[in-house]
Amino acid sequence: MRTLVRGGKVVTDGRCFGADVLIENGRILALGNDLAESLAAEHEIDASGCEVFPGGVDPHVHLELATAAGVSGDDFASGTRAALAGGTTTILDFVTPGRHESLSAALADRKKAARAAACDYGLHMSVTRWRDGLEDELEACCEREGAGSVKAYLAYQESIGIDDREFLNLLDAARRLKFLILVHAETGVMVSYLQQRLLAAGKTAAAFHPLSRPAEVEGDAVGRALLMARLAGVPLYIVHVSSRQGIDAVAAARQAGQAVIAETCPQYLLLDEKRYAGGGPATAAAFVMSPPLRGREHQAALWEGVAGGLVQTVGSDHCPFPLAEKERHAGSDFTRIPGGIGGVEYRLPLLYTFGVKAGRISPARFVDLVSTRPAKVFGLYPRKGTIRPGSDADLVVWDPEKKWTVAAAGQWQRCDHTVYEGLELQGGPRLVLSRGEVAYAEGKVAADPGRGLYLARGRGSDGRGR
């Protein structure tokens, strides 16, 4: 069946122009003006007054994440339905093996869980320990299974983090096998030291969490990770950059000609450290995440990076927990509060409202940040992240004038609260197509769990836009 999306303003690949989009068999067949007159379509979608974007690609989500405090609130079914409701049609999640677990076995288990997804998905691998034979396992996962990106944690040494020697071994493997490394950049030994010092001083409540992970700890880790990547001769992707120090380290590396991709998240652009104070430990606990929220001067640096191209992608780092779970240790031990917030369904509306509508970025820049660039970086382009003949018909018919207020009541993500509660937004999806099928329309998700496809990915770009 052919479907025609008619009368909208298409925003894709750095351009904004009026055009119709013709879809056939889940792919884009044609793009142009007055297609209805020359190409017959059985079904038409009126996009008059709307912008038409390629479906969002969220490069950073954690669904069904197992932690010491329990499993995060969204599984692949609920989390991907929330993604679709917010205009995201592709997500990238993580395989996080135990330190003695086979990577292939961990990947197989994760793919099994992800079969419940309602939208298309890919997986990043993670390395939680370096050992003999690991490079062969990485080759199997990256080359044969299409999981061509690998995450390393420079924090959390007590559980999933790796030390500098292990990180260098991983960088060497990345050079030989040509996969991209993502890095959580906080210096773990410093975080552990500050946590222990605060707890010993009786500063145990959730409000003290940000003091254990100051901006300098991120800046140090970003700088050292980039130095090691430069020595190894490989590009690097820095997840959830939250501070001026992190941005400055990325800028220095970029100026020196180093290939580096910086990601940030809406929470670091919009929320600040005042959220940890004034409302008691329960209120503060809802905002516990790592890295933590920063002062407003860091927000300014991040927005400069977003507008100027220094920040190349915006992910959600979606990882919600029920409020009762967040509050359980809110007054007694902030280190035991599960870190993470929900955001996959709000990523596009938040950046559109406070980026495009606020005059900070153009619609074309917005689409690049939330869709095109992540698709390019992670080997999904041009199947995803663009509107062109041959690409998947993942389209968002976006109402730029829609006004609404964020509220936990009625949200699609499986969580009883949201850190964005009460924010007034302008712009949102009127209709979302996933591979040509209506996945969201008129406030309802139409996509069923299990319809998502696993996306085996290529190597993508190296951070210089190639």
Order of alpha helices (4+ residues) and beta strands (2+ residues): beta-beta-beta-alpha-beta-beta-beta-beta-beta-alpha-beta-alpha-beta-alpha-beta-alpha-beta-alpha-alpha-beta-alpha-beta-alpha-alpha-alpha-beta-alpha-alpha-alpha-alpha-beta-beta-beta-beta
